[in-house]
Amino acid sequence: MNTNDYVECKICKEEIRRNAVICSHCKNFQNWRRHLGLSSSFLSILLALISVITVFVTVLANTTIKNDSDINASVISWQRTFFNNQGKMTQVLVTDIFVTNSGKKPGIIKAVSVKGNSENEFRYFQTKLQKTDDAYSHHSIDVKIVEPGNSQLLRIYLVTNFDVSTFEKVYSNSALLLEVVNFGGENQNIMLKVENRSPILFN
């Protein structure tokens, strides 16, 4: 017997033929397949763990996302310009509002208004400049539907007959009120403060 033809089993250390695929003593593979039993067990545990985590994350995500519309907004710009209102140059407040819906259902932006001279005085914006004889525009905005997971940039206008100093005094410490209707019919008011921010001249 040539001792070079024999090697130790990689598992039980008994002597086996060099080219043996399976140990004749412990019946374990001598090639890469000897790891298969351990790998299969580990892989099964890992897959089961991943499945549990996936289900948990899905359930957690579904519970944290509101089962209705969930609308939020922020003021992007706050500017003034001039509008030829029946032959007379009139100041206009122009603002851009970024609106998002992180809920599961669509929601509606019903109206946008801004606080006027008194605490409870609000004037409504419009989505298009329209001629008006009133000191303020009372044209409401077109209703905007915000689909779930979507965002919109809403540009709106408020026509006033204020002089420059009054205009800046009224609107430099003001607040916008977004009137929202959720998918379930619930009304929600979102207050957006524009503190110490005089409307800049819009070219």
Secondary structure, DSSP 8 states (H G I E B T S, - for coil): --GGGEEE-TTT--EEETT-SB-TTT--BSSGGGGHHHHHHHHHHHHHHHHHHHHHHHHHHHHHS-SS--EEEEEEEEEEEEEEETTEEEEEEEEEEEEEE-SSS-EEEEEEEEE-SSTT-EEE-BSS----SSSB-------EEE-TT-EEEEEEEEEE---HHHHHHHHTTEEEEEEEE-TTS-EEEEEEEETT---EE--
